[in-house]
Amino acid sequence: MAVSDSSKPVLVPDRLAVTVAASLLLLAAVSWIASYYLMPLMMGSGQGLMSSGVASMVSSLSLPVLSLFEAVWVIGMAAMMFPAMIPIVLFYSKVALKQEPNQFVARVAGTPLFLSGYLIAYALLGIGAFIAIYEALNISSGWSAPLVPLSVIAPSAILIAAGIYQFTPLKTRCLSNCVSPLGFFAVHYRSGLRGSIQMGFRHGVHCVGCCWAFMLVMLAVAAMSIPVMAVLAGVIAIEKVIVRGAAWFNGLVAGSLIGLGVLTIVFPGVLAMI
């Protein structure tokens, strides 16, 4: 892919930048509102304990339950992730789309297809998480009394594991693809509308590799609590857009997750406040 104007800053105050940013923020805002009203349809009376809130969301593998979960999950991903997508969608609109022979069709359909491909990657993550947590809850429900305490510390283990993951090479590699639009499109550019959805999916795979641990915390520990989703969305946006993968911020996030995990082992009641 020829990128003749790669030396120019992507985030500049022009009409296209404002349009892209405003559109993604508006879609995210609508998704937050939808998440707020759809969440009660999926959740029971539990509000964050792994044995209540999560169990009510993954109560069976039936198609209606899984479909409702996937709908709420994908809408939640749009709410959380679209603000952090502003730089790469802006680069896509300013540079990648200029390589297309039909600019009008590419601009009208290309960006929605790119975002759709991105959300498909997160939809697949949602299915995997749903099945994994459903099976884990089924297994733990049959444990004998001496093993029951293990299910109590599971949220703490997830928090600690999520913190440790921040230091892994896979996290670093995926994050580098997320914060470098030029590097991503230089490697993964594909032409045409089919290429748009392929590129979106590929970027979504990198994003899942970067953020899956955050999503596991959000689902398995906080039962998709709206406040926790908002906090994690803020962390992701800062990580990808503002500090752009800075090591000090990565360490701060990792330390916070590990510290919270240790704290919940000592004081399990902390989870009730999530």
C-alpha positions as CSV (number, residue, x, y, z in Angstrom):
1,M,0.0,0.0,0.0
2,A,1.4,3.4,-1.0
3,V,1.2,5.9,1.8
4,S,2.7,9.1,0.4
5,D,1.5,11.4,3.2
6,S,2.5,9.2,6.1
7,S,4.7,12.0,7.5
8,K,1.7,14.2,8.1
9,P,0.0,13.9,11.5
10,V,-3.2,11.9,11.5
11,L,-4.9,13.6,14.4
12,V,-5.3,17.1,13.0
13,P,-8.2,19.5,13.6
14,D,-10.0,19.2,10.2
15,R,-13.5,18.4,9.2
16,L,-12.8,14.7,8.6
17,A,-11.2,14.3,12.0
18,V,-14.1,16.0,13.7
19,T,-16.6,13.9,11.8
20,V,-14.9,10.6,12.6
21,A,-14.4,11.4,16.3
22,A,-17.9,12.7,16.7
23,S,-19.4,9.7,14.9
24,L,-17.6,7.1,17.0
25,L,-18.3,9.0,20.3
26,L,-22.0,9.2,19.3
27,L,-22.1,5.5,18.5
28,A,-20.4,4.8,21.8
29,A,-22.8,7.0,23.7
30,V,-25.8,5.3,22.2
31,S,-24.3,1.9,23.0
32,W,-23.8,2.9,26.6
33,I,-27.4,3.9,26.9
34,A,-28.5,0.6,25.2
35,S,-26.3,-1.4,27.5
36,Y,-27.8,0.3,30.6
37,Y,-31.3,-0.7,29.5
38,L,-30.5,-4.1,28.1
39,M,-28.4,-5.4,31.1
40,P,-31.4,-6.1,33.4
41,L,-32.8,-8.5,30.7
42,M,-29.7,-10.6,31.0
43,M,-28.9,-10.4,34.7
44,G,-30.6,-11.7,37.8
45,S,-30.6,-10.3,41.3
46,G,-26.8,-10.7,41.7
47,Q,-24.7,-7.6,41.2
48,G,-21.1,-8.7,40.8
49,L,-20.5,-11.9,42.7
50,M,-19.3,-14.7,40.5
51,S,-21.9,-17.1,42.0
52,S,-24.8,-14.8,41.3
53,G,-24.6,-12.1,38.6
54,V,-22.4,-14.1,36.2
55,A,-24.4,-17.3,36.7
56,S,-27.6,-15.5,35.8
57,M,-26.0,-14.3,32.5
58,V,-24.8,-17.7,31.4
59,S,-27.6,-19.8,32.8
60,S,-27.8,-22.2,29.8
61,L,-26.3,-22.9,26.4
62,S,-29.7,-22.4,24.7
63,L,-29.8,-20.3,21.6
64,P,-32.0,-17.6,23.1
65,V,-29.8,-17.1,26.1
66,L,-26.6,-17.1,24.1
67,S,-28.1,-14.7,21.5
68,L,-29.2,-12.2,24.2
69,F,-25.8,-12.4,25.8
70,E,-24.1,-11.8,22.4
71,A,-26.3,-8.9,21.6
72,V,-25.6,-7.2,24.9
73,W,-21.9,-8.1,24.7
74,V,-21.4,-6.7,21.3
75,I,-23.2,-3.5,22.2
76,G,-21.1,-3.2,25.3
77,M,-17.9,-3.7,23.2
78,A,-19.0,-0.9,20.9
79,A,-19.6,1.3,24.0
80,M,-16.2,0.5,25.5
81,M,-13.9,0.3,22.5
82,F,-15.2,2.8,19.9
83,P,-13.6,5.9,21.6
84,A,-10.2,4.1,21.5
85,M,-10.8,3.3,17.8
86,I,-10.7,7.0,16.8
87,P,-7.0,7.1,15.7
88,I,-7.1,4.0,13.5
89,V,-10.5,4.7,11.9
90,L,-9.3,8.3,11.2
91,F,-6.1,6.9,9.6
92,Y,-8.3,4.5,7.6
93,S,-10.5,7.3,6.4
94,K,-7.7,9.7,5.6
95,V,-5.2,7.4,4.0
96,A,-6.4,3.8,3.3
97,L,-9.6,4.8,1.6
98,K,-7.7,7.0,-0.8
99,Q,-6.2,3.9,-2.4
100,E,-9.7,2.8,-3.5
101,P,-10.9,3.5,-7.1
102,N,-14.4,4.4,-6.0
103,Q,-14.0,6.9,-3.2
104,F,-17.7,7.4,-2.6
105,V,-18.6,3.7,-2.2
106,A,-15.5,3.1,-0.1
107,R,-16.2,6.0,2.2
108,V,-20.0,5.2,2.6
109,A,-19.6,1.4,3.0
110,G,-15.9,0.9,3.9
111,T,-15.9,2.3,7.4
112,P,-19.0,0.5,8.6
113,L,-17.6,-2.7,7.2
114,F,-14.3,-2.1,8.9
115,L,-16.1,-1.6,12.3
116,S,-18.3,-4.6,11.6
117,G,-15.2,-6.8,11.1
118,Y,-13.7,-5.4,14.3
119,L,-16.9,-6.3,16.3
120,I,-17.0,-9.8,14.8
121,A,-13.6,-10.5,16.5
122,Y,-15.1,-9.4,19.9
123,A,-18.3,-11.4,19.2
124,L,-16.2,-14.5,18.9
125,L,-14.5,-13.6,22.1
126,G,-17.9,-13.3,23.8
127,I,-19.0,-16.7,22.6
128,G,-15.8,-18.3,23.9
129,A,-16.1,-16.5,27.3
130,F,-19.7,-17.5,27.6
131,I,-19.0,-21.2,27.1
132,A,-15.9,-21.1,29.3
133,I,-17.7,-19.5,32.2
134,Y,-20.8,-21.7,31.8
135,E,-18.6,-24.8,32.0
136,A,-16.6,-23.5,34.9
137,L,-19.7,-22.7,36.9
138,N,-21.1,-26.2,36.1
139,I,-17.9,-27.8,37.3
140,S,-17.7,-25.8,40.5
141,S,-21.3,-26.4,41.4
142,G,-20.5,-30.1,41.7
143,W,-17.5,-29.6,44.0
144,S,-17.5,-31.1,47.5
145,A,-17.4,-28.9,50.5
146,P,-13.6,-28.9,50.9
147,L,-13.2,-27.5,47.4
148,V,-15.9,-24.7,47.7
149,P,-13.3,-22.1,48.9
150,L,-11.5,-22.4,45.6
151,S,-14.6,-20.9,43.8
152,V,-14.5,-18.0,46.3
153,I,-10.9,-17.1,45.3
154,A,-11.5,-17.5,41.6
155,P,-12.2,-13.8,41.0
156,S,-9.0,-12.9,42.9
157,A,-7.1,-15.3,40.7
158,I,-8.6,-13.7,37.5
159,L,-7.6,-10.2,38.7
160,I,-4.0,-11.3,39.4
161,A,-3.7,-13.2,36.1
162,A,-5.0,-10.2,34.3
163,G,-2.3,-8.1,35.9
164,I,0.4,-10.5,35.1
165,Y,-0.7,-10.7,31.5
166,Q,0.1,-7.0,31.1
167,F,3.8,-7.9,31.2
168,T,3.7,-10.7,28.6
169,P,5.2,-10.4,25.0
170,L,1.8,-11.2,23.5
171,K,0.2,-8.2,25.2
172,T,3.1,-6.0,24.1
173,R,2.9,-7.2,20.5
174,C,-0.9,-6.8,20.2
175,L,-0.8,-3.4,21.8
176,S,1.9,-2.2,19.4
177,N,-0.5,-3.0,16.5
178,C,-3.3,-1.2,18.2
179,V,-1.4,2.1,18.8
180,S,0.3,2.2,15.3
181,P,-2.2,2.8,12.5
182,L,0.5,3.2,10.0
183,G,2.3,0.0,11.0
184,F,-1.0,-1.9,11.0
185,F,-2.2,-0.8,7.5
186,A,1.3,-1.1,6.0
187,V,1.2,-4.9,6.8
188,H,-2.6,-5.7,6.7
189,Y,-4.0,-3.4,4.0
190,R,-6.5,-5.1,1.7
191,S,-8.4,-3.3,-1.1
192,G,-12.1,-3.4,-1.8
193,L,-15.1,-3.7,0.5
194,R,-14.2,-7.3,1.4
195,G,-10.8,-6.0,2.3
196,S,-12.4,-3.5,4.7
197,I,-14.1,-6.2,6.7
198,Q,-10.9,-8.3,6.6
199,M,-8.8,-5.4,7.9
200,G,-11.4,-4.6,10.6
201,F,-11.4,-8.3,11.8
202,R,-7.6,-8.4,11.8
203,H,-7.5,-5.2,13.9
204,G,-10.1,-6.7,16.1
205,V,-8.0,-9.8,16.6
206,H,-5.0,-7.6,17.7
207,C,-7.3,-5.7,20.0
208,V,-8.7,-8.9,21.5
209,G,-5.2,-10.1,22.1
210,C,-4.5,-6.8,23.9
211,C,-7.6,-6.5,25.9
212,W,-9.1,-10.0,26.5
213,A,-7.9,-10.0,30.1
214,F,-9.7,-6.7,30.8
215,M,-12.9,-8.2,29.3
216,L,-12.5,-11.3,31.5
217,V,-12.3,-9.2,34.6
218,M,-15.3,-7.2,33.4
219,L,-17.4,-10.3,32.8
220,A,-16.3,-12.9,35.3
221,V,-15.5,-10.7,38.2
222,A,-17.8,-7.7,37.8
223,A,-20.6,-9.4,35.9
224,M,-20.6,-6.6,33.3
225,S,-21.2,-3.9,35.9
226,I,-21.7,-0.6,34.0
227,P,-19.4,1.3,36.4
228,V,-16.6,-1.3,35.9
229,M,-17.1,-1.3,32.2
230,A,-16.7,2.5,32.2
231,V,-13.5,2.4,34.2
232,L,-12.0,-0.3,32.0
233,A,-13.1,1.7,28.9
234,G,-11.3,4.7,30.3
235,V,-8.1,2.6,31.0
236,I,-8.2,1.2,27.4
237,A,-8.7,4.7,25.8
238,I,-5.8,6.1,27.9
239,E,-3.6,3.1,27.1
240,K,-4.2,3.3,23.3
241,V,-4.9,6.9,22.5
242,I,-3.2,9.1,25.1
243,V,-0.1,7.3,26.4
244,R,0.0,4.9,23.4
245,G,1.3,1.9,25.2
246,A,3.7,3.6,27.6
247,A,5.4,1.1,29.8
248,W,4.8,3.1,33.0
249,F,1.1,3.1,32.4
250,N,1.1,-0.6,31.7
251,G,2.9,-1.2,34.9
252,L,0.4,1.0,36.8
253,V,-2.5,-1.0,35.4
254,A,-0.8,-4.3,36.1
255,G,0.0,-3.3,39.7
256,S,-3.5,-2.1,40.3
257,L,-5.0,-5.4,39.1
258,I,-2.6,-7.5,41.1
259,G,-3.1,-5.4,44.1
260,L,-6.9,-5.6,43.9
261,G,-6.6,-9.4,43.4
262,V,-4.6,-9.7,46.6
263,L,-6.9,-7.4,48.4
264,T,-9.9,-9.5,47.5
265,I,-8.2,-12.6,48.9
266,V,-7.8,-10.9,52.3
267,F,-11.1,-9.0,52.2
268,P,-13.5,-11.0,49.9
269,G,-16.3,-8.5,50.7
270,V,-14.6,-6.0,48.4
271,L,-16.2,-7.8,45.4
272,A,-19.6,-7.0,46.7
273,M,-18.9,-3.3,46.1
274,I,-18.0,-3.9,42.4
